[in-house]
């Protein structure tokens, strides 16, 4: 219940920042590893009004194991893959304006490269602004089992990545705890917005 309350509080905070508008985005946290049980946000719910009791409990096949009528988020399979492949304790997914713009702008390069920013030190294990973080961009799709396979392959190819982007869709990050995953999303949303705004300013000057 503490985990559900933590996720609901994060959802309301992210909603207030405009990162989960229109029932978009989703949140999960591991409640138990063996067998796997995840607290998962339900599909189609306003994240600005998410209550702890609305969090579903799902198994490793994204089936509801709690006494809920709701439907787990369509993207539950991606959360489960990240939990398994990264050993994450929590996974958070946002649809902000800036992550959507940069996920498209840098798609041809395969990802967004972030380096030289002090805020990078908010990512787990990063000690200096000289760190280079590469956020892989995965082409968006509606076939969730296939997309989960792509996520698994991408995580495998980029073992140091703290997050990835789905093209014209959103950002996924994770952490050992809900608090760490929240910190990672805040850091990355800040950096993506800073880079996006800087790029926009440069483009206007050169026009
Ligand atoms: Zn999404």
Boltz pocket constraint, residues with backbone or C-beta under 6 A from the ligand:
constraints:
  - pocket:
      binder: B
      contacts: [[A, 24], [A, 25], [A, 26], [A, 75], [A, 93], [A, 94], [A, 95], [A, 169], [A, 170]]
      max_distance: 6.0
